[in-house]
Amino acid sequence: MDMNDLRALSTVLMFVTFLGIIAWTVIGGRDRFRDAANLPFLDDDETSKPEETRQEKAS
């Protein structure tokens, strides 16, 4: 086994690792992070109202 064989083997291993990471994030992470992805939109109604309307609602 010479140096070119080691380079080819390392390239193949890195490519397989890359594909594994992509598959893990696309397949496994979709449902797990759906709630976290929607967090910025949860309080959208509260922040878009004028200040006096928010104070009246808090009272």
Helices and strands as residue ranges (DSSP letters): H 3-23, I 24-28, H 29-32, H 34-37, G 39-41, H 44-48, H 51-58
